[in-house]
Amino acid sequence: MLFNSFAFAIFLPLVFILYWGVFNRKNVTLRNGFLIVASYIFYAWWDWRFLSLIIISSLTDFWIGGKMAAINHRESAMPEGQFAACRRKKRGWLLVSIITNLGLLGFFKYFGFFAESFAVMMSVFGITISPMTLNIILPVGISFYTFQTLSYTIDIYRGKAEATKSWLQFFAFVSFFPQLMAGPIERATNFLPQFKNLAKKPDYSVFRNAMLLVAWGFFKKIMIADRLAVLVDGAFKNPATADGLPMLLGIVFFAFQLYLDFSAYSDIAIGVARMLGFELRRNFKRPYLSVSFDEFWKRWHISLSSWFRDYVYIPLGGNRRGTRRTVINVLFVFAVSGLWHGASWNFVIWGLFNALFMILLDPVLNSKTLKHGVVARYLKSGFIFACWTLSLAFFRAQGFDAALDCFRHIGFSHSDSIVNFGLNARELSLSFILLGILAVKGLVWEKSETAVSAFFYRMPSVMRWIFYIVFVLSIVYFGHYGNGNEHSFIYFQF
């Protein structure tokens, strides 16, 4: 079920009324059971068959979490000499969790990719084989809930999290519908405790802020991202014959489309969760205003970047084993992160490009010889945005050759082929205006968001409600709906 669909417009109010009117008033067991049912309906709206994968992952990690928690409990009263045997058992259970989760993810997402890559590798040695192909559908959200359940077992193994004894709490934690499809990827230490008690009903200010966050998410998605999608699709439709200016605009617009589309999903997810009395972590923090690539990845898709940092980069040694090992670790993490985004070498190359940006360019950007004033800050942000945007050619293009064609055709021209984007001058102008509004909001609110919000809420209620109504009607009237069809979110394919 898509957030930007008619079905969700019926689903959410119905869930909200039943949740606050009936189930959250009774007891935690009934409340969590209702959330599981609602979440499974939400997911099954896409394809009910893949609910089995969520259930298998939930059952596996709930059971393994209990096994490791029992070992942790025995360790506390065990002589020091017997620790090694317990650690081996605990490591074995963790390995079962990792193999099960990554095995499911690998089969459904990477089977075809690895089969084709193996066939290509064999052809280098003169061995011709036909790769085994299966008509496998990628389950929506599998990359997200797999990492979420893995964080639970890994944290229990490390002794940083307590295993829950309630399977209902854990199943609700894994399947919570606002963030099930595309995150944010929550940690058990932060999110699982919220399922232990009945949710406190949000007060008016919290509910109002949640509604505004949801509305802002729909504005970014429907008003801007989906409109830019037409421009981007037109530019990348045939990169081999693309004209210079449309190709350049297409890549730049994709950088905005990607950010607006995904941050919109995160905003809606966080807002809906708050309406139900839950708090999800922030997933974006104005990444295009970053002054270094390291800072960019601390602001972009925060839940995923921090996941790779805590569960891959640091266990590999992080930056504690010398410069050479740090470089290898960064390259490895970004390559794996790229592969997480999609089963294609394009994504691996995209990840490695961003690793090289961090390794080679951050020392220059952070150099004390460079100025650090306001102008220098925005110049750095512009440079980082330019590098990031160019790397997205590999992220968006369908294949390595297509990405190279994008680079070959980037440039300025005087032809009128921009009309081939599929938007008339009015639509194109509106796209630029909306991006301008977004840029002004980002710059103005960088350090004064609280002050601006306070000023807005001090306005007379009549004026605020007029603004609310105009805002919603603008989304409905001016929104781009793709010829009557809802646009899926980009990160659903990951």
C-alpha positions in Angstrom: 0.0 0.0 0.0 1.4 3.4 -1.0 1.1 6.4 1.3 0.1 8.5 -1.8 -2.8 6.2 -2.7 -6.6 6.3 -2.2 -6.4 3.0 -0.2 -4.1 4.6 2.4 -6.4 7.6 2.6 -9.1 5.2 3.9 -6.7 2.9 5.8 -5.1 5.4 8.0 -8.2 7.1 9.5 -9.7 3.7 10.1 -6.6 2.5 11.9 -6.4 5.7 13.8 -10.0 5.6 15.1 -9.8 1.9 16.1 -6.4 2.3 17.6 -7.3 5.2 19.9 -10.9 4.4 20.3 -10.6 0.7 21.1 -7.3 -1.2 21.2 -4.9 1.2 22.9 -7.4 1.6 25.7 -7.4 -2.1 26.7 -4.0 -3.6 27.2 -0.6 -3.9 25.6 -1.3 -7.4 24.2 -4.4 -6.3 22.4 -2.8 -3.1 21.1 0.3 -4.9 19.7 -1.9 -7.6 18.2 -3.9 -4.9 16.4 -0.8 -3.2 15.1 0.5 -6.5 13.7 -2.8 -7.1 11.9 -2.9 -3.6 10.6 0.7 -3.7 9.5 0.2 -7.1 7.7 -2.8 -5.8 5.9 -0.8 -2.7 4.9 2.0 -5.0 3.5 -0.3 -7.6 2.0 -2.0 -4.9 -0.1 1.1 -5.2 -2.3 1.5 -9.0 -2.3 0.2 -11.2 0.6 2.6 -14.1 -0.3 5.7 -12.3 1.0 4.2 -11.9 4.4 5.8 -15.3 5.0 9.2 -13.8 4.8 8.5 -11.2 7.5 7.0 -13.9 9.7 10.0 -16.2 9.2 12.5 -13.4 9.9 10.5 -12.3 13.0 10.2 -15.9 14.3 13.9 -16.7 13.7 15.3 -13.6 15.5 12.8 -13.7 18.3 13.7 -17.3 19.1 17.5 -16.7 18.6 17.3 -13.5 20.7 15.8 -15.6 23.6 18.6 -18.2 23.2 21.3 -15.6 23.4 19.7 -13.8 26.3 19.7 -17.1 28.3 23.4 -17.5 27.6 24.0 -13.9 28.7 22.2 -14.6 31.9 24.2 -17.8 32.6 27.4 -15.9 31.8 26.8 -13.5 34.7 27.0 -16.3 37.2 29.6 -18.4 35.5 33.3 -18.9 36.4 35.6 -16.9 34.1 37.1 -20.0 32.6 33.8 -21.2 31.1 33.1 -17.9 29.2 34.7 -19.2 26.0 32.3 -22.1 25.6 29.3 -19.8 26.1 30.7 -17.2 23.7 31.0 -19.9 21.0 27.4 -21.0 21.5 26.3 -17.4 21.4 28.3 -16.7 18.3 26.8 -19.8 16.7 23.2 -18.5 17.3 24.2 -15.1 15.9 25.6 -16.9 12.8 22.2 -18.6 12.4 20.5 -15.3 12.5 22.8 -13.7 10.0 22.7 -16.6 7.6 18.9 -16.8 7.7 18.3 -13.1 7.2 21.0 -12.5 4.7 20.2 -15.8 3.0 16.6 -14.7 2.3 17.8 -11.2 1.3 20.5 -12.7 -1.0 18.2 -15.2 -2.7 15.4 -12.8 -3.5 17.5 -9.7 -4.3 20.9 -11.0 -5.6 20.4 -14.5 -7.0 20.2 -13.3 -10.6 23.0 -10.7 -10.2 25.5 -13.3 -8.8 24.5 -15.9 -11.4 25.1 -13.5 -14.3 28.3 -12.1 -12.7 29.6 -15.7 -12.3 28.9 -16.4 -15.9 30.7 -13.3 -17.1 33.7 -14.2 -14.9 33.9 -17.7 -16.3 33.8 -16.3 -19.9 37.0 -14.4 -19.1 38.7 -17.8 -18.8 37.1 -19.1 -22.0 34.3 -21.1 -20.2 30.9 -20.5 -21.5 28.0 -21.2 -19.2 24.3 -20.2 -19.2 23.5 -18.5 -16.0 20.6 -20.0 -14.1 17.6 -17.6 -14.2 14.6 -17.6 -12.0 11.6 -15.3 -12.2 12.1 -13.8 -8.7 10.1 -10.8 -7.5 11.9 -8.5 -5.1 9.8 -8.3 -1.9 9.2 -4.6 -1.0 11.0 -3.5 2.2 13.0 -6.7 2.6 16.3 -4.8 2.8 14.9 -2.6 5.5 13.2 -5.0 7.9 16.2 -7.5 7.4 18.6 -4.9 8.8 16.2 -4.0 11.6 15.9 -7.6 12.9 19.6 -8.1 12.5 20.3 -5.1 14.7 18.3 -6.8 17.4 20.3 -10.1 17.5 23.6 -8.3 17.1 22.9 -6.0 20.0 21.8 -8.9 22.2 25.1 -10.7 21.3 27.0 -7.6 22.3 25.1 -7.2 25.5 23.7 -3.8 24.5 20.1 -4.9 24.3 17.7 -7.0 26.4 15.7 -9.7 24.6 11.9 -9.3 24.8 9.8 -12.1 26.2 6.8 -11.0 24.2 6.6 -12.2 20.6 3.8 -9.8 20.0 6.0 -6.8 21.0 8.8 -8.1 18.7 6.5 -8.8 15.7 5.0 -5.4 16.1 8.5 -3.9 16.2 9.5 -5.6 13.0 6.3 -5.0 11.0 5.3 -1.5 12.2 3.6 -0.2 9.1 4.6 3.4 8.9 8.3 2.5 8.4 7.9 -1.1 7.2 8.5 -0.4 3.4 11.4 2.0 3.4 12.5 2.8 7.0 13.8 4.6 8.9 15.7 1.5 10.0 15.1 1.4 13.8 17.2 -0.2 16.5 15.7 -2.4 19.1 17.4 -0.4 21.8 15.5 2.7 20.8 12.2 1.4 19.3 11.3 -1.9 20.9 10.7 -0.5 24.4 7.9 1.7 22.9 5.9 -1.5 22.5 6.0 -2.5 26.1 3.4 0.0 27.4 0.2 1.6 26.1 1.0 4.6 24.0 0.4 8.0 25.6 -2.1 9.9 23.6 -0.4 12.8 21.8 -1.4 16.2 23.0 -2.7 18.8 20.5 0.7 20.3 19.8 2.3 16.9 19.1 -0.6 15.8 16.9 -0.6 19.1 15.0 3.2 18.9 14.4 2.7 15.3 13.2 0.0 16.3 10.8 2.1 19.1 9.4 5.0 16.8 8.9 2.8 14.4 7.0 1.4 17.2 4.9 5.0 18.5 4.2 5.9 15.0 3.1 3.0 14.8 0.7 4.0 18.2 -0.7 7.5 17.1 -1.4 6.4 13.9 -2.9 3.4 14.9 -5.0 4.1 18.5 -5.8 7.9 18.3 -6.5 9.4 14.8 -6.6 6.7 13.3 -8.9 6.9 16.3 -11.2 10.6 16.0 -11.4 10.2 12.3 -12.1 8.8 13.2 -15.6 11.8 15.3 -16.3 14.2 12.7 -15.1 12.5 9.8 -16.9 12.7 11.8 -20.1 16.4 12.5 -19.8 17.3 8.9 -18.9 15.0 7.3 -21.4 17.7 7.0 -24.0 21.1 8.4 -22.8 22.9 7.3 -26.0 20.9 9.9 -28.0 20.3 12.5 -25.3 21.0 16.1 -25.9 23.4 18.0 -23.6 21.2 20.4 -21.7 18.3 17.9 -21.0 20.9 15.3 -19.8 22.5 17.8 -17.5 19.1 19.0 -16.1 18.0 15.4 -15.8 20.9 14.4 -13.6 20.5 17.6 -11.4 16.8 17.1 -11.2 17.3 13.4 -10.2 19.5 14.6 -7.2 16.5 16.6 -6.0 13.9 13.9 -6.9 15.8 11.3 -5.0 16.2 13.4 -1.9 12.6 14.8 -1.9 11.1 11.4 -2.7 12.9 9.5 0.1 12.8 12.3 2.7 9.1 12.6 1.9 8.5 9.0 2.8 10.5 9.4 6.0 8.5 12.5 7.0 5.2 10.8 6.4 6.4 7.7 8.3 7.6 9.7 11.3 4.4 11.8 11.3 2.1 8.8 11.1 4.0 7.1 13.9 3.7 10.2 16.1 -0.1 10.2 15.5 -0.1 6.7 17.0 2.1 7.7 20.0 5.4 6.4 18.6 8.7 8.2 17.9 10.9 7.2 14.9 14.4 8.5 14.4 15.1 11.3 12.0 16.4 10.1 8.7 17.5 13.3 6.9 19.0 16.5 8.2 19.5 18.8 5.2 22.2 16.8 3.6 22.7 19.2 0.7 24.0 21.8 3.1 26.9 19.6 4.2 30.4 21.0 4.2 32.2 17.6 3.9 31.4 14.2 2.5 31.7 12.7 6.0 29.1 15.2 7.2 26.9 14.4 4.2 26.7 10.8 5.1 25.8 11.7 8.7 22.9 13.7 7.3 21.7 11.5 4.4 19.7 8.3 5.1 20.9 8.5 8.7 19.4 5.2 9.8 21.2 3.2 7.1 24.5 5.1 7.3 24.7 4.7 11.1 23.8 1.0 10.6 26.7 0.3 8.4 29.0 2.4 10.7 28.0 0.4 13.8 27.7 -3.1 12.4 30.2 -3.1 9.5 32.7 -0.3 9.6 33.6 -0.3 13.3 33.8 -4.2 13.6 36.2 -4.1 10.7 38.4 -1.8 12.7 37.1 1.6 11.7 39.9 4.1 11.7 41.8 2.5 14.6 44.3 0.4 12.5 46.1 3.0 10.4 45.5 4.9 7.3 45.8 2.0 4.9 43.3 -0.2 6.8 40.9 2.8 7.2 40.9 3.4 3.4 40.2 -0.3 2.8 37.3 -0.3 5.4 35.8 2.8 3.8 35.9 1.3 0.3 34.4 -2.0 1.5 31.6 -0.3 3.4 30.6 1.9 0.6 30.8 -0.9 -2.0 28.5 -3.1 0.2 26.2 -0.1 0.8 26.0 0.4 -2.9 25.1 -3.2 -3.4 22.4 -2.9 -0.7 20.8 -0.3 -2.9 20.5 -2.6 -5.9 21.7 -5.8 -7.5 23.9 -4.1 -10.1 27.5 -3.2 -10.6 26.3 0.4 -11.2 25.4 0.7 -7.6 28.7 -0.7 -6.5 30.5 1.9 -8.7 28.3 4.6 -7.3 29.2 3.5 -3.7 33.0 3.4 -4.6 32.8 6.9 -6.1 31.4 8.3 -2.9 34.0 6.4 -0.9 36.7 8.1 -3.0 35.1 11.4 -2.5 35.4 11.0 1.3 38.9 9.6 1.2 40.5 12.0 -1.3 38.4 15.2 -1.0 37.5 15.5 2.7 41.1 16.2 3.8 41.1 19.2 1.4 37.7 20.4 2.4 38.6 20.1 6.1 42.0 21.8 5.6 42.8 24.7 8.0 44.1 26.6 5.0 40.6 26.9 3.6 38.3 29.7 4.8 35.3 28.6 6.9 33.0 31.6 6.6 29.4 31.6 5.4 30.4 32.0 1.7 33.0 29.3 2.0 30.4 27.0 3.6 28.0 27.4 0.7 30.7 27.0 -1.9 31.7 23.7 -0.2 28.1 22.6 -0.1 27.8 23.4 -3.8 30.9 21.4 -4.6 29.7 18.4 -2.6 26.3 18.6 -4.3 28.0 18.6 -7.7 30.2 15.6 -7.0 27.2 13.7 -5.5 25.0 14.6 -8.5 27.5 13.3 -11.0 27.8 10.0 -9.1 24.1 9.6 -9.4 24.4 8.9 -13.1 25.4 5.4 -12.1 22.6 5.2 -9.5 19.9 6.1 -12.0 21.1 4.8 -15.4 20.1 1.3 -16.5 23.5 -0.2 -16.9 27.2 0.8 -17.1 27.1 1.8 -20.7 24.1 4.0 -20.2 25.8 5.7 -17.3 28.8 6.4 -19.5 26.5 7.8 -22.2 25.1 10.2 -19.6 28.6 11.6 -19.0 29.3 11.8 -22.7 26.3 13.9 -23.4 26.4 16.3 -20.4 26.8 19.8 -21.7 25.0 22.8 -22.9 23.3 23.1 -26.2 20.9 25.4 -28.1 18.4 22.9 -29.3 14.8 22.8 -28.3 14.9 19.1 -27.3 14.0 20.1 -23.8 10.4 19.7 -24.8 11.0 16.0 -25.1 10.9 15.8 -21.3 7.2 15.7 -21.5 6.5 19.0 -19.6 5.4 22.2 -21.1 6.9 25.6 -20.2 4.4 26.1 -17.5 5.2 22.8 -15.8 8.9 23.4 -16.1 8.6 26.9 -14.6 6.5 25.5 -11.7 9.2 22.9 -11.0 11.9 25.6 -10.8 9.6 27.7 -8.5 9.0 24.8 -6.2 12.7 24.0 -6.0 13.3 27.7 -5.2 10.8 27.5 -2.3 12.5 24.4 -1.1 15.9 26.0 -1.2 14.8 29.1 0.6 13.2 27.0 3.3 16.4 24.9 3.7 18.6 28.0 4.0 16.3 30.1 6.2 15.5 27.2 8.6 19.0 26.0 8.9 19.5 27.7 12.3 16.1 29.3 13.0 13.6 26.5 12.5 12.3 26.8 16.1 11.9 30.6 15.8 10.0 30.3 12.5 7.7 27.5 13.9 7.1 29.6 17.0 6.1 32.6 14.9 3.8 30.5 12.8 2.0 29.0 15.8 1.5 32.5 17.4 -0.5 33.5 14.4 -4.3 33.7 14.9 -5.9 30.3 14.6 -8.1 31.5 11.7 -5.1 32.5 9.6 -3.4 29.2 10.4 -6.4 27.2 9.3 -6.7 29.2 6.1 -3.0 28.3 5.5 -3.7 24.6 6.2 -6.7 24.5 3.8 -4.8 26.4 1.0 -1.8 24.1 1.5 -3.8 20.9 1.2 -5.9 22.2 -1.8 -2.7 23.2 -3.5 -1.3 19.7 -3.2 -4.5 18.2 -4.5 -4.9 20.7 -7.4 -1.3 21.3 -8.5 0.1 17.9 -7.6 1.5 15.7 -10.3 -0.2 12.3 -10.3 1.3 10.6 -13.4 -1.8 10.6 -15.6 -4.1 9.5 -12.7 -1.7 6.9 -11.3 0.1 7.1 -8.0 3.9 7.2 -8.2 5.7 4.6 -6.1 8.5 5.7 -3.9 12.0 5.3 -5.3 13.4 3.3 -2.3 10.7 0.7 -2.6 12.9 -1.0 -5.3 15.7 -1.4 -2.7 
